[in-house]
Amino acid sequence: MNDRSFHLHFSRRRLLTATSALAFAALVATAGVTPALGEDGAHDGGDVVFLIDSLGDTWIPNNSAISSFQGHIWGHVTDKLLYVDADGKVSPWIAERWEQNDNATEFTLHLKTGVTFSDGSPLDAPAVVANLDIWYAGRKSEGINPIGLFPKTYDHAEAVDATTVKVFFKKPTLGFIPTLGYHGSILISPKTLASPASAQADLGKTSGSGPYVVESWKEGDYVKLVKRQDYNWGPAAVGQTGPAHLDTITYKLVSEPSLRVAAVQSGQADVAYNASPQELESLKSEGLTVATPRYLGFVNGWAINTKLAPYDDVKVRQALQAGINRQEIVDTVYTPDWKLATSFIQSNVPGATDQSALLAYNPEKAEKLLDEAGWKKGSNGIRVKDGKPLSLTLNSNPYLATSKSIDELISQQLGKIGWKVDIRAYDVVTYGQKVKYGGAGVPAYEVTRSFIDAGTVASILTNANNGENWFALDESDKALNDLRDKIAGAGSIDARKPLLDELQKYVLDQGYFIPRTQIVQRIYVQSPKLKGEVYNGVAYASYYTATKSE
């Protein structure tokens, strides 16, 4: 760890009273920030201070790249082979072009020349092979995880020459190309990848090829990035390929949402992450910029553990599906920026289909299903069967600021039908330790998960090929297994499309996945002086293209 101190301290008094530009300048002076004014009034240089509610518990790249917190930093210090925008469109980045064979089992990637990692080593074909290998397999004995949504059908890759990589799969894998733009698919120097997990956990020792490098950091406090002057290989899709405009970006941990927002209001910081949705309209009226990008991925909802009674009964799961008033969630907890779930994947994902009819609020249907399943209401309104109450334990997801509020509202909705709902809340670290898919005390695992290609979805719903077995079905549901295998084996997007539609219908009708709302997991409130940021397919803000004005 780099212990050079970064003296950016926020207290309630200073956040609420330091309202002038002079106060802000004094606050960040110790960070060495000396903004230079460009001809258009924008700072060609200067510092962006980004206030965030967590910096996670590890910096091992494989283990932290998909985090809603550490992912912000990785998006600036690393590159990807391909760029995926908010609509799922794939375009060149480090890979200038690519080809695949007719059945999508072999792919050839052609790399840009002259790209280097910050340690000086080349980002060439052998480096890409090293990254592909560790994304697929990790090093589990050392605690380095595989990348969760990297195709399980990967066989191997070969460096044909310095700028050509050939990649082989055991079965058709249409999702490979778009997954190269997934936020887990970050390119790291082979020197870093070869180092032990303990060294990889030191962010200051990790070398990427991105437009910024880590200048200093302190565990649980901040990460300060400084731009690479020689960076010249950005993705053309964002309208810029050369060095970043801003000199530095500092991610500072401030746990209280009101303090993060107050710092931006007073000019002490530039961006507040994860503000309360209820504040957004008033913050817009103050002239602050508010962004609520939707990522490509799953909607916010529950993966149901079918091994736990009573959720091994399809009628109980279907009653749960019908007993949630999703419109009330949007109207009560959120703003018009949020959308109703229409499937278990976000509506902006290519391949998503509208399954709204399966998600209609119908408490009468829910009551009837529970009656048929043998759950009878007692005098206290709670349903009972064989002397046991109809109970549901919800573990509010700390990665989503509104999770507990939604759980509380759903508890009221389900209580009218006869459920007894228990809500538990943990911090990020404890949640990761206690709450797992299919866990003994986890009947409903709350999902906040992005992905780039819908074809990868089927592979994680069961346990085939080291899948994540979300619904604890193992191989027991033949219909789901057949859909999974047909989707995995599809040789074209056109052949896969109707299969994805059928998968969405089946999963929702069986009550395996209970959607809540389409997800806006990343909420940004920022100074109007900061402009030009870009939001990618997983809704991270990139300040590589951003400028800052007076």
Disulfide bonds with the S-S distance in Angstrom:
none
